[in-house]
Amino acid sequence: MKTNNILKALGILIIGILLGWAIFGGDSDDTADHDHAETDQETIWTCSMHPSVRQNEPGACPICGMDLIPLEEEESSTAPNVYSMSENAMKLANITTMKVGQSEASREIRLNGKVVVDERNTYSQSTHIPGRIEDLRVNFTGEKVNRGQTLGVVYSPELVTAQEELLQAYSIMESQPDLFDAAKEKLRNWKIGENQIQQILSQGRVIERFPITADVNGIVTEKMVDLGDYVERGMPIYEISDLSDVWVLFDLYESTMGWINEGSEVEYTIRSLPGETFTGKISFVDPLVNSQTRVATARVEVDNSGGKLKPGMFATGVVKNNIGEAGHHEIIVPKSAVLWTGKRSLVYLKEEASGGAGFRIKEVTLGPSLGDSYVIEEGLQEGDEIVVNGTFTVDAAVQLAGKPSMMNPPESEETQETIKEISLSEEEKAKLQPVFINYLNLKDALVEDDFKLAEKKAKELENSLEQLEVSGFKKPAEAVLESYKIQLENNIGGLTSAENISLIRENFDEFSIVMIRMAQSLKPFNDKLYVQHCPMANRDRGADWLSLSDEIRNPYYGSAMLSCGEVTEIVE
C-alpha cells in the first residue's frame, strides 16, 4: 500500500515537472536566445589600438591582445564614410565650422625688413689738411653735429711750411706780388679761409693747429679715426647721415617677387613701436638678386622728421594684391581648414547626423595661396559647411574610428596615400630644428610631471614657431611648411593657456599629430626620430608622440605609467 502511494506521488511529480517545462521553459529559452542574439547584433566590439578590428562579441584583439571595447552606438549607425560627433564633444574639442561663400580673392604677402639710412643723405666727412690729429671733439657714433662745428684739430707740418712761405712773400709783396698771390692760393687749396689768412698776416706768425669743421648737419654714423692718427689730404674721418628721411628695406624672396611692384602699397609695423601702423608705397624694387641670400629688396621712403624710426629697427609689412578681374568672386577657405598630404588636398564637410553632426572627408583642388587662405578651384560649392578649426582633431578621431581619413582614403582609391617626403638642405633643417627641439623639451617636461617646466617649454615652443620664417624655404617645402605652421599655431594656444598639466597633455595629443606628419614629410634631423604610441591615452583611443630615443617614456601619464607604449615607426 505504501509502495503504491509512493509511486503515485512520484508519477504526479514527474507529470508536473513535464507540464511546467512545456508551459514555461521552452518560451524562456526562446526569449533568452532572442535577447542574446539581439544584444550581439546591437553591440560591435573593436580595439582602441587597431580600429579596423570588428567583432560581434567581446574578447581580445587578434593583433595586440588588448581587451576589445564596445563601439559607440551612434558611430555604428551612421553612414560608412561619415563620422558622428555630438555637439558637446565638438565644444570640448574646440571644433568650429563655417559655411563656404564667395568673395573677391586678394593675396596678402607678408614681408620682413628693417630701417636703414637713406643713402642719398649720407656724407663722408674728410680732412682737407694732411697731418696728425691732436684733438677730437666728436668721439662717438650717434652724436649730432651741425654744419661749421669743429670736429677735431690737426697739426700739419706742411701747412706750417706754407704759412711761412706766405709771410716771406708778404714781406716782398710790393716787389713780387705774383709770389704773394701764389702763396695765398696754396693755402686756399687746403680750404684755409680769407679770414684765417688775414689773421696769419696780422699776427706775423704761423698757426700750428687748424680745426676740421663739419660740412653738413646730421648724425655721426661712423667714426673712422682716433686721436694721434696721421691723416692724408682727402682722407675720410667721419660718416655723417641726415636721418630726417630714412628707407625701410623689405626682403623679397623668389616666391614673392612676382607679386611686388613699384607703386604697391604696403602697410607695416615696427617691432619696437607697438601699436603704431605705418603705410607707404614701394618706390624701388632691386633688379638684382643676392647670389648668397637669394633675396632682393623693396624700398619704401619714409619721412622721419620726428625721429621715431632709427636705422636697424625691424619691420613687418603686408602687401595686398587682388587676383583675377575686378568684381570676380571665388570660393575662399582658411588654410586651417585644409589638410595637405603632398598630393591631395582635403577638407571635412559637416553634415546632419542623428544625435549631433557628421563629418565626411572631401578632396578639393587648390588655387592660389592668399596668405592665410586658399582659393578653391574644385570640390566645394557655395553653402557647403566645412571644419575650419580643429581639423586635425576630427581627422584623428575619424582615423581611429576606421573611416576614410587623411591617411586612410576611401576604398574607391586604389592605394593608401602616404606622406610625400621633401628633402631639405642642411641650412633649412637648422631653421626648422628649434621647433622640434622645443617640442621634445615639452615632452620631457610632461614625462617628469612638472607643470611649471611644461608651461615654460610651451612658451618657448610658441616663440620658436613665431620666429620660423617659411618664406626662406624653397618650393615645395615652403607650401608644405606653411600649412603645417598654421595648424601648429592654431593648436599652440591650448598648450600655453592650460591651467594644469592634464590640460597640457590633452592638447599635446593633437599638437603631436601635426609634428609627426611634419617630421615624416620634412625629416628635420639627420638622426632617427621615433614615433611612439600609447593605447591607453586619449580616453583609451590612443595617442602618439615623437622621441629621439627608442626608450618608452610616456608624456601622457608620466610616472603613473612611464613605460606604457611602443615604437610604431622610425623616421630617418
C-alpha positions in Angstrom: 0.0 0.0 0.0 2.7 2.4 0.9 4.6 1.4 -2.2 1.6 2.3 -4.4 1.3 5.7 -2.7 4.9 6.5 -3.3 4.7 5.5 -6.9 1.6 7.7 -7.4 3.4 10.7 -5.8 6.4 10.2 -8.0 4.2 10.0 -11.1 2.4 13.2 -10.2 5.7 15.0 -9.5 7.2 13.9 -12.9 4.0 14.9 -14.8 4.1 18.3 -13.0 7.7 18.9 -14.0 7.0 18.0 -17.6 3.9 20.3 -17.8 5.9 23.2 -16.2 8.7 22.8 -18.7 6.2 22.6 -21.6 4.4 25.7 -20.5 7.3 28.0 -19.3 10.7 26.5 -20.1 10.5 26.5 -23.9 9.4 30.1 -24.2 12.0 31.3 -21.7 14.8 29.7 -23.7 13.5 31.1 -26.9 13.2 34.6 -25.3 16.7 34.3 -23.9 18.1 33.2 -27.2 16.3 36.0 -28.9 17.6 38.6 -26.3 21.1 37.3 -26.6 21.0 37.4 -30.4 19.6 40.9 -30.3 22.3 42.1 -27.9 25.0 40.6 -30.0 23.5 42.2 -33.1 23.4 45.6 -31.4 26.9 45.7 -29.9 30.0 45.8 -32.1 33.4 45.3 -30.3 36.6 46.9 -31.5 40.2 47.6 -30.5 41.3 51.0 -29.4 44.7 50.4 -30.9 43.6 48.7 -34.1 40.2 50.2 -35.0 40.0 48.1 -38.1 39.2 45.1 -35.9 35.4 44.5 -35.6 33.7 41.6 -33.7 30.2 40.8 -32.6 31.3 39.7 -29.1 33.8 40.8 -26.5 37.3 39.3 -26.4 40.9 40.0 -27.1 42.3 41.8 -30.1 43.8 39.3 -32.5 46.6 41.7 -33.3 47.8 43.1 -30.0 45.9 41.0 -27.4 44.2 44.0 -25.7 40.6 43.7 -24.5 38.1 44.9 -27.0 35.8 47.8 -26.2 32.3 48.4 -27.5 31.9 50.7 -30.5 29.8 53.7 -29.8 26.2 53.1 -30.8 25.8 56.4 -32.7 29.1 55.7 -34.5 27.9 52.3 -35.8 24.6 53.7 -37.0 25.9 56.4 -39.3 26.9 56.1 -43.0 30.1 54.2 -43.7 32.1 57.3 -44.7 30.6 59.7 -42.1 31.9 60.1 -38.5 29.3 61.2 -36.0 30.2 63.5 -33.1 27.9 65.0 -30.5 27.5 68.8 -30.1 29.0 68.5 -26.6 32.1 66.7 -27.9 32.5 69.4 -30.6 32.6 72.1 -27.9 35.1 70.2 -25.8 37.4 69.7 -28.8 37.0 73.3 -29.8 35.8 72.4 -33.3 34.3 75.2 -35.3 32.8 75.3 -38.8 31.8 77.8 -41.4 29.7 77.9 -44.5 31.6 78.5 -47.7 30.8 81.7 -49.5 32.3 83.6 -52.5 34.3 86.8 -52.3 37.0 88.7 -54.1 40.3 86.9 -54.0 43.2 89.0 -52.7 46.5 87.7 -51.5 48.3 89.1 -48.5 52.1 88.9 -48.8 54.0 89.3 -45.6 57.4 90.9 -45.8 60.2 91.3 -43.3 62.7 94.2 -43.4 64.5 96.8 -41.4 65.0 100.6 -41.3 68.2 101.8 -42.9 69.9 105.2 -43.7 68.8 106.9 -46.9 72.0 106.5 -49.0 71.4 109.9 -50.7 71.6 111.7 -47.3 74.9 110.1 -46.3 78.0 112.3 -46.4 81.7 111.3 -46.0 83.4 114.0 -43.9 87.1 114.2 -44.9 90.0 116.3 -43.9 91.5 118.8 -46.3 94.6 119.2 -44.3 97.3 116.4 -44.0 98.8 115.9 -40.6 98.4 114.4 -37.1 95.1 114.6 -35.2 95.9 116.5 -32.0 92.3 116.7 -30.7 89.0 115.0 -31.4 85.8 116.9 -30.4 83.4 114.2 -31.6 84.4 110.9 -30.0 81.5 108.5 -30.6 78.9 107.5 -33.2 75.4 108.7 -32.8 76.5 112.2 -31.8 74.6 115.1 -33.6 76.7 117.7 -35.4 75.9 121.0 -37.1 77.5 122.5 -40.1 80.6 124.5 -39.2 81.0 122.7 -35.9 84.6 121.8 -35.0 85.1 118.1 -35.2 88.8 117.9 -34.4 92.2 119.7 -34.6 95.1 118.8 -36.9 98.8 119.7 -36.6 100.2 119.8 -40.1 104.0 120.4 -40.8 103.2 121.0 -44.5 100.7 123.7 -43.6 103.3 125.3 -41.2 105.7 125.5 -44.1 103.1 127.0 -46.4 102.3 129.7 -43.8 106.0 130.6 -43.5 106.1 131.0 -47.3 103.1 133.3 -47.1 104.8 135.5 -44.5 108.0 135.7 -46.6 106.0 136.5 -49.8 104.1 139.1 -47.8 107.3 140.9 -46.9 108.3 141.3 -50.6 104.7 141.7 -51.8 105.4 145.1 -53.4 108.3 143.8 -55.5 106.8 140.4 -56.3 103.0 140.4 -56.0 102.6 137.3 -58.0 104.6 135.2 -55.5 102.3 136.5 -52.7 99.2 135.6 -54.7 100.6 132.1 -55.3 101.3 131.6 -51.6 97.7 132.6 -50.7 96.2 130.3 -53.4 98.2 127.4 -51.9 96.5 127.9 -48.6 93.1 128.3 -50.2 93.6 124.8 -51.7 93.7 123.5 -48.2 90.4 125.3 -47.5 92.1 127.9 -45.4 89.6 130.8 -45.5 90.4 134.5 -46.2 89.8 135.4 -42.5 92.4 132.9 -41.3 94.9 134.2 -43.9 94.4 137.7 -42.7 94.9 136.5 -39.1 98.2 134.9 -40.0 99.4 138.1 -41.8 98.2 140.4 -38.9 99.9 138.3 -36.2 103.0 137.8 -38.3 103.4 134.2 -37.1 102.1 130.8 -38.2 99.2 128.9 -36.8 100.4 125.4 -35.9 97.0 123.7 -35.3 94.0 124.1 -37.6 90.4 122.9 -36.9 88.4 120.4 -39.1 84.8 121.6 -39.3 81.7 119.8 -40.3 80.4 120.4 -43.9 76.8 119.2 -43.2 74.2 118.7 -40.4 73.5 115.2 -39.3 74.3 112.3 -37.1 77.7 110.6 -36.9 77.1 107.1 -38.1 80.7 106.0 -38.3 83.9 107.2 -36.7 87.0 106.3 -38.8 90.0 107.9 -36.9 91.3 108.1 -33.4 93.4 110.6 -31.5 97.0 110.7 -32.7 96.3 109.2 -36.2 98.1 110.7 -39.2 95.7 111.6 -42.0 96.3 112.4 -45.6 94.5 115.1 -47.5 91.0 113.9 -48.6 91.0 111.0 -46.1 87.5 110.3 -44.6 87.3 110.7 -40.9 83.6 110.5 -40.2 80.4 109.4 -41.9 77.5 111.8 -41.3 73.9 111.0 -42.2 70.8 113.1 -42.2 68.1 110.9 -40.6 65.2 113.2 -41.4 64.4 110.8 -44.2 65.1 107.0 -44.0 64.4 103.9 -46.0 62.6 100.7 -45.0 64.1 97.8 -47.0 61.9 94.7 -47.2 63.3 91.3 -48.2 61.8 89.8 -51.4 62.2 86.0 -51.8 61.9 84.5 -55.3 58.4 83.1 -54.5 57.1 86.6 -53.8 58.9 88.7 -56.3 56.2 88.4 -58.9 53.6 89.9 -56.6 55.5 93.0 -55.6 55.9 96.0 -58.0 56.9 99.6 -57.8 53.9 101.6 -56.6 52.5 98.7 -54.5 51.0 99.9 -51.2 52.4 98.4 -48.1 51.1 98.5 -44.5 53.8 97.9 -42.0 54.6 97.9 -38.3 57.9 98.5 -36.4 58.6 95.9 -33.7 60.0 98.5 -31.3 56.9 100.8 -31.7 54.0 98.5 -30.7 50.5 99.8 -31.5 51.6 102.0 -34.4 50.9 101.2 -38.1 52.6 102.9 -41.0 51.7 103.0 -44.7 53.8 103.7 -47.7 54.4 102.9 -51.3 57.2 100.8 -52.7 59.4 103.3 -54.7 62.1 100.9 -55.9 62.5 97.1 -56.4 66.0 95.8 -56.6 66.6 94.4 -60.1 69.3 92.1 -58.8 69.1 89.0 -56.5 71.8 88.5 -53.9 73.5 85.3 -55.0 74.2 84.2 -51.4 70.9 85.0 -49.6 68.7 84.6 -52.8 66.7 87.8 -51.9 66.2 91.1 -53.5 64.9 94.3 -51.7 61.9 96.6 -52.0 62.3 100.1 -50.8 59.9 102.4 -49.0 60.9 106.0 -48.5 59.8 107.4 -45.1 59.6 111.0 -43.8 61.3 110.7 -40.4 61.3 114.3 -39.3 60.0 113.2 -35.9 63.0 110.9 -35.4 60.8 107.9 -34.4 62.5 105.5 -36.8 66.1 104.5 -36.2 68.3 102.6 -38.5 68.4 98.9 -37.6 64.8 98.6 -36.4 62.9 95.6 -37.7 59.8 96.0 -39.7 57.0 93.6 -40.7 54.8 94.6 -43.7 51.8 93.3 -45.6 51.1 93.9 -49.3 47.6 93.1 -50.6 47.1 92.1 -54.3 43.8 91.3 -55.9 43.7 88.1 -58.0 41.7 87.9 -61.2 39.4 90.5 -62.6 37.7 93.2 -60.5 34.2 92.1 -59.3 35.0 88.4 -59.9 34.3 86.2 -56.9 36.0 83.0 -55.8 35.4 80.3 -53.1 37.9 81.0 -50.4 38.6 78.9 -47.3 41.0 79.4 -44.4 44.3 77.5 -44.6 43.4 75.9 -41.2 40.6 74.0 -43.0 42.8 72.3 -45.5 44.8 69.1 -44.9 47.6 68.6 -47.3 49.3 65.2 -47.8 51.8 66.2 -50.5 49.5 65.2 -53.4 45.9 65.5 -52.1 44.2 68.5 -50.5 41.3 67.6 -48.2 38.6 69.3 -46.1 36.0 67.9 -43.8 32.4 68.6 -44.7 29.8 68.8 -41.9 26.5 67.0 -42.4 23.4 66.5 -40.3 23.5 63.3 -38.3 21.4 61.8 -35.5 22.5 63.0 -32.1 24.9 65.6 -33.4 27.0 66.3 -36.5 28.5 64.1 -39.1 31.9 64.7 -40.8 32.9 63.4 -44.2 36.3 63.9 -45.9 36.3 65.6 -49.3 39.1 66.1 -51.7 39.5 69.6 -53.2 41.7 71.3 -55.8 43.5 74.3 -54.5 44.1 77.6 -56.4 46.4 80.4 -55.5 47.5 80.9 -51.9 46.2 84.1 -50.4 48.4 84.2 -47.3 46.1 82.8 -44.6 43.6 81.3 -47.0 43.3 79.4 -50.3 41.2 79.8 -53.4 39.2 76.5 -54.1 39.1 75.6 -57.8 37.1 72.4 -57.5 35.4 70.3 -54.8 33.3 72.8 -52.9 30.1 74.7 -53.6 28.7 77.9 -52.0 26.8 76.9 -48.9 28.9 73.8 -48.0 29.8 73.8 -44.3 33.4 72.8 -43.5 35.6 72.5 -40.4 37.9 75.5 -40.0 39.3 74.9 -36.5 40.2 71.5 -35.0 40.6 69.8 -38.4 43.3 67.6 -37.2 41.2 66.6 -34.2 38.4 65.5 -36.4 40.8 63.6 -38.7 42.4 61.8 -35.7 39.0 60.7 -34.4 37.9 59.6 -37.9 41.1 57.6 -38.4 40.7 55.9 -35.0 37.2 55.0 -36.0 38.5 53.2 -39.1 36.6 55.5 -41.5 38.1 57.3 -44.6 40.5 60.0 -43.4 43.7 61.9 -44.4 45.9 58.8 -44.2 43.1 56.3 -44.9 41.5 57.2 -48.3 38.1 55.7 -49.3 38.2 52.2 -50.7 37.5 53.6 -54.2 41.1 54.8 -54.3 43.5 52.2 -55.4 46.2 52.7 -52.9 46.5 54.4 -49.5 48.1 57.8 -49.6 51.4 58.3 -48.0 53.0 61.5 -46.8 55.2 63.0 -49.5 58.8 63.2 -48.4 60.5 66.5 -49.2 64.3 66.9 -49.0 65.6 69.9 -47.0 69.0 71.5 -47.2 71.2 71.5 -44.0 70.5 75.2 -43.7 66.7 74.7 -43.9 66.9 71.8 -41.4 68.8 74.2 -39.0 65.9 76.7 -39.3 63.3 74.1 -38.6 65.0 72.2 -35.8 64.3 74.7 -32.9 60.6 73.9 -33.3 61.3 70.2 -32.9 63.8 70.7 -30.1 61.3 72.8 -28.1 58.6 70.2 -28.7 60.8 67.4 -27.4 61.7 69.6 -24.4 58.0 70.0 -23.7 57.5 66.2 -24.0 60.3 65.6 -21.4 58.7 68.1 -19.0 55.4 66.1 -19.3 57.3 62.9 -18.6 58.7 64.5 -15.4 55.1 65.5 -14.3 56.5 69.1 -14.0 53.7 71.6 -14.8 55.8 74.8 -14.3 58.5 73.4 -16.6 56.0 72.3 -19.1 54.4 75.7 -19.1 57.8 77.3 -19.7 58.6 74.9 -22.5 55.3 75.5 -24.2 56.0 79.3 -24.3 59.5 78.6 -25.8 57.8 76.3 -28.4 55.4 79.2 -29.2 58.3 81.6 -29.6 60.1 79.2 -32.0 57.0 78.9 -34.1 56.7 82.7 -34.3 60.4 83.0 -35.4 60.1 80.3 -38.1 60.1 82.1 -41.5 58.7 79.7 -44.0 59.4 82.2 -46.9 63.1 81.3 -46.6 62.4 77.7 -47.7 62.5 76.5 -51.3 59.4 75.1 -53.1 57.6 72.8 -52.4 58.8 72.8 -48.8 57.6 76.4 -48.4 53.9 75.5 -49.2 54.0 72.3 -47.1 55.6 74.0 -44.1 53.3 77.0 -44.3 50.3 74.6 -44.0 51.8 72.8 -41.0 52.8 76.0 -39.3 49.2 77.3 -39.5 47.9 74.1 -37.9 50.5 74.3 -35.1 49.7 78.0 -34.5 46.0 77.1 -34.2 46.8 74.4 -31.6 49.6 76.1 -29.6 47.2 78.2 -27.6 45.8 75.1 -25.9 49.3 74.3 -24.6 50.3 77.8 -23.5 46.9 78.7 -21.8 46.5 75.4 -20.0 45.9 75.8 -16.2 47.2 72.4 -15.2 49.3 69.5 -16.6 46.2 67.5 -17.5 45.0 70.1 -20.0 48.5 70.4 -21.5 48.5 66.6 -22.1 45.1 66.8 -23.7 46.3 69.4 -26.2 49.7 67.8 -26.6 47.9 64.9 -28.4 46.6 67.0 -31.3 49.8 69.0 -31.5 51.8 65.8 -31.7 49.7 64.6 -34.7 50.9 67.6 -36.7 54.5 67.3 -35.5 54.7 63.7 -36.5 53.3 64.4 -40.0 55.7 67.3 -40.4 58.6 65.0 -39.3 57.6 62.3 -41.7 57.4 64.8 -44.6 60.4 67.1 -43.9 62.8 64.9 -41.8 64.4 67.8 -39.9 67.1 65.7 -38.2 69.9 63.5 -39.7 69.4 61.2 -36.7 66.4 58.9 -36.1 63.1 60.1 -34.8 60.9 57.5 -33.1 57.1 57.7 -33.4 55.7 56.1 -30.2 52.1 55.2 -29.3 50.2 54.7 -26.0 46.9 52.8 -26.5 45.6 53.9 -23.1 45.9 57.7 -23.6 43.2 60.0 -25.0 40.4 58.0 -23.1 41.6 54.6 -24.4 41.6 55.9 -28.0 45.4 56.0 -28.1 47.9 58.9 -28.7 51.3 59.3 -30.3 54.4 61.4 -29.7 57.9 61.9 -31.1 61.1 60.9 -29.3 64.8 60.9 -30.1 65.2 57.7 -28.2 63.5 54.3 -28.7 63.1 54.1 -24.9 59.4 54.5 -23.9 58.9 57.4 -21.6 55.2 58.3 -21.7 54.3 62.0 -21.6 50.6 61.4 -21.3 50.8 59.5 -17.9 54.3 60.4 -16.7 55.4 58.4 -13.6 51.9 56.8 -13.4 52.6 54.6 -16.5 56.0 55.7 -17.6 56.8 52.8 -19.9 53.3 52.3 -21.4 53.6 52.3 -25.1 55.5 51.0 -28.1 57.5 52.3 -31.1 55.3 52.3 -34.2 57.5 54.0 -36.7 61.1 55.2 -37.2 61.6 58.4 -39.2 65.1 58.5 -40.8 
